[in-house]
Amino acid sequence: MSSGTGAAAQASSGSWSAFLKSIASFNGDLSSLTAPPFILSSQSLTEFSSYWATHPPVFTAPAAESDPAKRAVLVLKWFLSTLKHQYASRSEQFGNEKKPLNPFLGELFLGTWSDEAGETTLISEQVSHHPPATAYCIRNDKTGVKLEGYNAQKATFKSTIIVKQIGHAVLTVPIQSGGKEQLEHYLITLPSLHIEGLIFGAPFVELDGSSYISSSSGYTARIDYSGKGWLSGKKNSVVGTLYPTGKEKEVLYNVTGQWTKEFEIYEGPAKKNSLATKVASYDAVGTAQTELNVVGIDAQYPLESRRAWAKVAKAIQAGDMDTVSIEKGKIEQAQRDLRNKERAEERTWERRYFSAVPAEDQVLKQLGEAAGVPLNGDQDKTGGLWRFDAEKAAKVATQKLSADQLQEIEKEVLGQ
């Protein structure tokens, strides 16, 4: 190793140690802390919504199943299939978990998947900045299967970084019943997580606690997460059960395995696994994901994530932290100026694709208790109870803006 390389390694080690000391002594939400340069990601949190549908054929499979219990199992299988890409893909790609860019209010991330499931579209939007929250809608055109939801995170330190995910998702599956189409809903909660590997400077995500999927067809899935302990257990372990809602001991199906590798689904309760019938399995490593198609930066709307953060992302990848600071500062200052202007004019930022539900949400009213989601959707912690607004989306689809108008948006919102 050259002396220059050794000096760089020592500097990184020193920065990491200083960062660990800063989070250990910090009270409150860790998201406001500045991470060391080598752990910064050039990807914004708005892009994370795409991890819900890296396998559109698995996402849409429930629509083709006529039996409601088996449909609920397919939904459970799909949900578990998303975990590897949501929580482990970055540490596998980079060798450690990177800190994503904090989205600005109004930031967008749009894309489509095209494969044997047809075309599946993604709309992701930062709908709140204080508190920060991202809303998303994913829809498959052929089947009508739709996922919408929103999430926020609160990070604290207690011997490690602990992240509580706030928010929920609603999966809607069109089904045929009595010759008529009906909409079946699944209310999905999010697991908690913590960051392992901090002391070694190679952080990665481990899930913990429990999450739930409750359906309007009368079934609930409970998923329990655990990791490798000092004496036993495996990394990224998952155990799940599916049962009639309110009858947790009457297990119809159970799941066991590792969400980063492979899991298996059996009929009956877990204690009968040796004799149980395996009904499905999923190889998280061997199943190829469908690539998300995103239009080129020059063709994007000014507030789309990769266009808005292009200069920052390029500087991060080049290791040019001075430029990172300058370009991030332009966006942050423009955002402060815009919020001040809105307050002076007594108006608020108009979300492009989503609206906060002012009244009671019917899905939460029906399924919230079984899934452990309050009727207000924790909107006090996410800036609102957010739902996709089809009317807004239709207006956007027909909107034609001139080059001057687009440039004005870029200047006012991003300081570009």
C-alpha positions as CSV (number, residue, x, y, z in Angstrom):
1,M,0.0,0.0,0.0
2,S,1.4,3.4,-0.9
3,S,1.8,6.1,1.7
4,G,-0.9,8.2,0.0
5,T,-3.4,5.3,0.1
6,G,-2.6,4.7,3.7
7,A,-3.1,8.3,4.6
8,A,-6.5,8.3,2.8
9,A,-7.5,5.2,4.8
10,Q,-6.4,6.8,8.0
11,A,-8.4,9.9,7.2
12,S,-11.5,7.9,6.4
13,S,-11.1,5.9,9.6
14,G,-10.7,9.1,11.6
15,S,-13.8,10.6,10.0
16,W,-15.8,7.5,10.7
17,S,-14.7,7.4,14.3
18,A,-15.7,11.1,14.7
19,F,-19.1,10.3,13.1
20,L,-19.7,7.5,15.5
21,K,-18.9,9.7,18.5
22,S,-21.2,12.4,17.1
23,I,-24.2,10.1,16.8
24,A,-23.6,8.5,20.2
25,S,-23.8,11.9,21.9
26,F,-26.7,13.2,19.8
27,N,-30.3,13.5,21.1
28,G,-33.1,13.5,18.6
29,D,-33.6,12.5,14.9
30,L,-30.2,11.6,13.4
31,S,-31.3,12.6,9.9
32,S,-30.1,16.2,10.6
33,L,-26.5,15.0,11.2
34,T,-23.9,15.4,8.4
35,A,-22.5,12.0,7.5
36,P,-18.8,11.5,6.4
37,P,-18.3,12.0,2.7
38,F,-17.4,8.4,1.9
39,I,-20.8,7.2,3.1
40,L,-22.9,9.6,1.0
41,S,-25.0,8.2,-1.8
42,S,-25.7,9.9,-5.1
43,Q,-29.3,8.5,-4.9
44,S,-32.2,10.3,-3.4
45,L,-34.7,8.7,-1.0
46,T,-37.5,9.3,-3.6
47,E,-35.9,6.5,-5.7
48,F,-36.4,4.0,-2.9
49,S,-40.1,3.7,-3.8
50,S,-39.0,1.7,-6.8
51,Y,-37.9,-1.3,-4.6
52,W,-41.6,-2.2,-4.2
53,A,-41.8,-3.5,-7.7
54,T,-38.5,-4.9,-8.9
55,H,-40.4,-8.1,-9.9
56,P,-43.7,-7.0,-11.6
57,P,-44.8,-10.6,-12.4
58,V,-44.7,-11.4,-8.6
59,F,-46.4,-8.0,-7.8
60,T,-49.3,-8.8,-10.2
61,A,-49.6,-12.6,-9.5
62,P,-52.5,-12.3,-6.9
63,A,-54.8,-10.9,-9.6
64,A,-54.9,-14.3,-11.4
65,E,-55.7,-16.3,-8.2
66,S,-59.4,-17.1,-7.6
67,D,-59.0,-18.4,-4.0
68,P,-58.9,-15.6,-1.4
69,A,-56.6,-17.4,1.0
70,K,-54.1,-18.3,-1.7
71,R,-54.3,-14.7,-3.0
72,A,-53.3,-13.5,0.4
73,V,-50.4,-16.0,0.3
74,L,-49.3,-14.5,-3.0
75,V,-49.4,-11.0,-1.6
76,L,-47.3,-12.2,1.4
77,K,-44.8,-13.8,-1.1
78,W,-44.6,-10.6,-3.1
79,F,-44.1,-8.4,0.0
80,L,-41.2,-10.6,1.2
81,S,-39.7,-10.6,-2.3
82,T,-39.3,-6.8,-2.1
83,L,-37.2,-6.9,1.1
84,K,-33.8,-7.8,-0.4
85,H,-33.9,-4.8,-2.8
86,Q,-35.4,-2.4,-0.3
87,Y,-32.9,-3.1,2.5
88,A,-29.8,-5.0,1.3
89,S,-29.2,-4.0,-2.3
90,R,-27.1,-1.0,-1.4
91,S,-24.8,-2.7,1.0
92,E,-24.3,-5.6,-1.4
93,Q,-23.5,-3.1,-4.2
94,F,-21.2,-0.7,-2.4
95,G,-20.0,-2.9,0.5
96,N,-21.8,-0.8,3.0
97,E,-25.1,1.1,3.4
98,K,-24.9,4.6,1.9
99,K,-26.7,7.6,3.3
100,P,-29.2,8.8,0.6
101,L,-29.8,12.4,-0.3
102,N,-32.7,14.0,1.6
103,P,-35.4,14.9,-0.9
104,F,-36.7,18.5,-1.2
105,L,-40.4,19.2,-1.1
106,G,-41.9,18.4,-4.5
107,E,-39.1,16.2,-5.7
108,L,-40.3,13.5,-8.1
109,F,-39.1,10.1,-9.3
110,L,-40.9,8.5,-12.3
111,G,-40.3,5.3,-14.2
112,T,-41.7,2.2,-15.9
113,W,-41.1,-1.5,-15.9
114,S,-41.8,-3.5,-19.1
115,D,-41.8,-7.3,-19.0
116,E,-44.2,-10.2,-19.2
117,A,-46.5,-8.5,-16.7
118,G,-47.0,-5.7,-19.2
119,E,-46.2,-2.1,-18.3
120,T,-46.0,-1.1,-14.6
121,T,-45.6,2.6,-13.7
122,L,-44.0,4.3,-10.7
123,I,-44.8,7.8,-9.4
124,S,-42.9,8.9,-6.3
125,E,-43.1,12.3,-4.8
126,Q,-41.8,14.1,-1.7
127,V,-45.0,15.3,-0.2
128,S,-43.7,16.7,3.1
129,H,-40.3,18.1,4.2
130,H,-41.0,18.9,7.9
131,P,-41.6,16.1,8.7
132,P,-40.0,14.4,5.7
133,A,-42.3,12.0,3.9
134,T,-42.4,10.3,0.5
135,A,-45.6,9.1,-1.2
136,Y,-45.7,6.7,-4.1
137,C,-48.1,5.0,-6.5
138,I,-47.2,1.9,-8.5
139,R,-49.8,0.5,-11.0
140,N,-49.8,-2.3,-13.5
141,D,-51.8,-1.4,-16.6
142,K,-52.8,-5.0,-17.6
143,T,-54.1,-6.2,-14.3
144,G,-55.0,-3.0,-12.6
145,V,-53.0,-4.0,-9.5
146,K,-52.0,-0.9,-7.6
147,L,-49.9,0.0,-4.7
148,E,-50.0,3.4,-3.0
149,G,-48.5,4.5,0.3
150,Y,-46.2,6.9,2.1
151,N,-43.4,6.6,4.6
152,A,-41.2,8.6,6.8
153,Q,-38.3,7.5,9.1
154,K,-37.1,8.5,12.5
155,A,-33.6,7.5,13.4
156,T,-32.2,7.4,17.0
157,F,-29.1,6.0,18.6
158,K,-29.0,3.4,21.4
159,S,-25.8,1.4,21.0
160,T,-26.7,1.3,17.3
161,I,-28.7,3.4,14.8
162,I,-32.4,2.4,15.3
163,V,-34.8,3.4,12.5
164,K,-38.6,3.5,13.0
165,Q,-40.5,3.5,9.7
166,I,-43.7,5.5,9.8
167,G,-46.5,5.1,7.3
168,H,-48.1,2.3,5.5
169,A,-49.0,0.9,2.0
170,V,-52.3,-0.2,0.5
171,L,-52.3,-2.8,-2.2
172,T,-55.4,-3.0,-4.4
173,V,-56.1,-6.1,-6.4
174,P,-59.1,-6.2,-8.8
175,I,-60.9,-9.6,-8.6
176,Q,-63.8,-11.2,-10.4
177,S,-66.7,-12.2,-8.2
178,G,-70.2,-13.2,-9.4
179,G,-69.3,-11.9,-12.9
180,K,-68.4,-8.5,-11.5
181,E,-65.1,-6.8,-10.7
182,Q,-64.5,-6.0,-7.1
183,L,-61.5,-4.3,-5.4
184,E,-59.7,-6.2,-2.7
185,H,-57.5,-4.2,-0.4
186,Y,-54.4,-5.1,1.6
187,L,-53.1,-2.8,4.3
188,I,-49.3,-3.2,4.8
189,T,-47.2,-1.9,7.7
190,L,-43.4,-1.5,7.6
191,P,-40.8,-3.2,9.7
192,S,-38.4,-1.5,12.0
193,L,-34.7,-1.7,11.4
194,H,-31.3,-1.1,12.8
195,I,-27.9,-0.6,11.4
196,E,-25.3,-3.3,12.0
197,G,-21.6,-3.1,11.3
198,L,-21.1,0.4,12.5
199,I,-18.0,-0.3,14.6
200,F,-16.3,-1.8,11.5
201,G,-17.2,1.1,9.2
202,A,-19.3,-1.2,7.0
203,P,-22.9,-0.5,8.0
204,F,-25.8,-2.7,6.7
205,V,-29.5,-3.0,7.5
206,E,-31.0,-5.6,9.7
207,L,-34.8,-5.8,10.1
208,D,-36.4,-6.4,13.5
209,G,-39.8,-6.5,15.2
210,S,-43.0,-7.4,13.3
211,S,-45.0,-6.1,10.4
212,Y,-48.5,-7.0,9.2
213,I,-50.6,-7.4,6.0
214,S,-54.3,-7.3,6.6
215,S,-56.8,-7.9,3.7
216,S,-60.4,-7.0,3.1
217,S,-61.0,-10.7,2.2
218,G,-60.5,-11.6,5.9
219,Y,-56.9,-12.7,6.3
220,T,-53.9,-11.3,8.1
221,A,-50.2,-12.1,7.8
222,R,-47.8,-11.4,10.6
223,I,-44.1,-11.3,9.7
224,D,-41.4,-11.5,12.4
225,Y,-37.8,-10.4,11.7
226,S,-34.6,-11.4,13.4
227,G,-30.9,-11.4,12.8
228,K,-27.8,-13.3,13.9
229,G,-27.3,-13.2,17.7
230,W,-24.2,-13.9,19.7
231,L,-25.0,-17.6,20.1
232,S,-27.6,-18.5,17.5
233,G,-29.7,-17.4,14.6
234,K,-29.1,-16.4,11.0
235,K,-28.7,-13.0,9.4
236,N,-31.8,-11.6,7.8
237,S,-34.2,-14.2,9.2
238,V,-37.9,-14.1,8.6
239,V,-40.9,-16.1,10.0
240,G,-44.4,-15.4,8.9
241,T,-47.9,-16.8,9.4
242,L,-51.2,-16.2,7.6
243,Y,-54.4,-16.6,9.5
244,P,-58.1,-15.5,9.4
245,T,-58.1,-12.0,10.8
246,G,-58.6,-12.1,14.6
247,K,-57.7,-15.8,14.9
248,E,-53.9,-15.7,15.0
249,K,-53.7,-19.3,16.4
250,E,-55.5,-20.7,13.4
251,V,-52.5,-20.6,11.1
252,L,-53.3,-21.5,7.5
253,Y,-49.8,-21.0,6.0
254,N,-46.4,-20.3,7.4
255,V,-43.2,-18.8,6.0
256,T,-39.6,-19.4,7.1
257,G,-36.2,-18.5,5.7
258,Q,-34.0,-15.5,5.0
259,W,-35.3,-12.5,3.1
260,T,-31.9,-11.9,1.4
261,K,-31.5,-15.5,0.3
262,E,-34.5,-17.9,0.1
263,F,-37.7,-18.5,2.0
264,E,-40.3,-21.2,1.8
265,I,-44.1,-21.2,2.3
266,Y,-45.8,-24.2,3.9
267,E,-49.4,-25.1,4.4
268,G,-50.5,-25.3,8.1
269,P,-48.8,-24.0,11.3
270,A,-45.0,-23.9,11.7
271,K,-44.8,-26.6,14.3
272,K,-45.9,-29.1,11.7
273,N,-43.2,-28.0,9.2
274,S,-41.6,-31.5,9.0
275,L,-44.9,-32.9,7.7
276,A,-46.3,-29.8,6.1
277,T,-46.8,-29.4,2.4
278,K,-44.5,-26.8,0.8
279,V,-46.7,-24.7,-1.5
280,A,-44.1,-22.1,-2.7
281,S,-40.5,-20.9,-2.4
282,Y,-38.7,-17.8,-3.5
283,D,-35.0,-17.4,-4.4
284,A,-34.2,-13.8,-3.6
285,V,-30.7,-14.2,-5.1
286,G,-31.5,-16.1,-8.3
287,T,-34.7,-14.3,-9.3
288,A,-33.7,-11.6,-11.8
289,Q,-35.3,-8.2,-11.3
290,T,-36.8,-6.1,-14.1
291,E,-34.9,-3.0,-14.9
292,L,-36.7,0.3,-14.2
293,N,-36.8,2.5,-17.3
294,V,-36.2,6.2,-16.5
295,V,-36.2,8.8,-19.3
296,G,-33.0,10.7,-19.9
297,I,-32.1,13.6,-17.7
298,D,-32.6,16.2,-20.5
299,A,-36.2,15.0,-21.0
300,Q,-37.1,15.0,-17.4
301,Y,-39.3,17.6,-15.6
302,P,-37.1,20.0,-13.6
303,L,-38.1,18.5,-10.2
304,E,-37.4,14.9,-11.2
305,S,-34.8,13.5,-8.8
306,R,-31.9,12.6,-11.2
307,R,-32.1,15.9,-13.0
308,A,-32.4,18.0,-9.9
309,W,-29.5,16.3,-8.1
310,A,-27.4,15.7,-11.3
311,K,-24.6,18.1,-10.3
312,V,-24.5,16.9,-6.7
313,A,-24.5,13.2,-7.8
314,K,-21.7,13.8,-10.2
315,A,-19.6,15.5,-7.5
316,I,-20.3,12.7,-5.0
317,Q,-19.2,10.1,-7.5
318,A,-16.0,12.1,-8.2
319,G,-15.3,12.6,-4.5
320,D,-15.5,16.4,-4.9
321,M,-17.0,17.3,-1.6
322,D,-16.5,21.1,-2.1
323,T,-18.8,21.0,-5.2
324,V,-21.2,18.7,-3.3
325,S,-21.5,21.3,-0.6
326,I,-21.9,24.2,-3.1
327,E,-24.6,22.5,-5.3
328,K,-26.5,21.1,-2.3
329,G,-26.4,24.6,-0.8
330,K,-28.1,26.1,-3.8
331,I,-31.0,23.7,-3.6
332,E,-31.4,24.1,0.1
333,Q,-31.3,27.9,0.0
334,A,-33.8,28.0,-2.9
335,Q,-36.1,25.8,-0.7
336,R,-35.8,28.1,2.3
337,D,-36.5,31.1,0.1
338,L,-39.6,29.5,-1.5
339,R,-41.0,28.5,1.9
340,N,-40.6,32.0,3.2
341,K,-42.3,33.3,0.0
342,E,-45.2,30.9,0.5
343,R,-45.7,32.0,4.1
344,A,-45.6,35.6,3.1
345,E,-48.3,35.0,0.5
346,E,-50.3,32.7,2.8
347,R,-50.2,29.7,0.5
348,T,-48.7,26.2,0.5
349,W,-46.8,24.1,-2.0
350,E,-49.2,22.2,-4.4
351,R,-48.4,18.5,-4.6
352,R,-48.2,17.3,-8.2
353,Y,-49.6,13.8,-7.9
354,F,-50.9,13.3,-4.3
355,S,-53.3,14.9,-1.9
356,A,-53.8,14.6,1.8
357,V,-57.1,12.9,2.7
358,P,-59.1,15.4,4.8
359,A,-61.7,13.0,5.9
360,E,-61.8,9.4,7.2
361,D,-59.9,6.9,5.0
362,Q,-62.1,3.8,4.3
363,V,-59.2,1.3,4.1
364,L,-57.9,2.4,7.5
365,K,-61.4,2.3,8.9
366,Q,-61.8,-1.3,7.7
367,L,-58.3,-2.8,8.3
368,G,-56.4,-0.4,10.5
369,E,-57.1,-2.2,13.8
370,A,-56.0,-5.6,12.5
371,A,-52.8,-4.1,11.1
372,G,-52.1,-1.8,13.9
373,V,-52.4,1.4,11.9
374,P,-54.3,4.4,13.6
375,L,-57.2,5.9,11.8
376,N,-55.3,9.1,11.1
377,G,-52.5,7.2,9.5
378,D,-49.9,8.8,11.8
379,Q,-50.4,11.9,9.7
380,D,-49.0,14.2,12.4
381,K,-45.7,12.5,11.8
382,T,-45.9,12.5,7.9
383,G,-47.4,15.8,7.1
384,G,-50.7,14.2,6.1
385,L,-52.5,11.0,5.2
386,W,-51.4,10.8,1.6
387,R,-53.3,9.2,-1.3
388,F,-52.7,9.2,-5.1
389,D,-54.9,11.9,-6.8
390,A,-56.0,10.6,-10.2
391,E,-57.4,14.1,-11.1
392,K,-54.1,15.8,-10.5
393,A,-52.3,13.1,-12.5
394,A,-54.7,13.6,-15.4
395,K,-54.0,17.3,-15.5
396,V,-50.2,16.7,-15.4
397,A,-50.5,14.3,-18.4
398,T,-52.1,17.0,-20.5
399,Q,-49.9,19.9,-19.2
400,K,-47.7,21.6,-21.7
401,L,-45.1,24.0,-20.4
402,S,-42.8,26.2,-22.4
403,A,-39.0,26.1,-22.1
404,D,-39.2,29.5,-20.2
405,Q,-41.7,28.1,-17.7
406,L,-39.6,25.0,-17.0
407,Q,-36.6,27.2,-16.5
408,E,-38.5,29.4,-14.1
409,I,-39.5,26.3,-12.1
410,E,-35.9,25.2,-12.0
411,K,-34.7,28.6,-10.8
412,E,-37.3,29.1,-8.1
413,V,-37.3,25.6,-6.6
414,L,-33.7,24.6,-7.1
415,G,-31.7,27.8,-7.4
416,Q,-30.3,26.6,-10.7
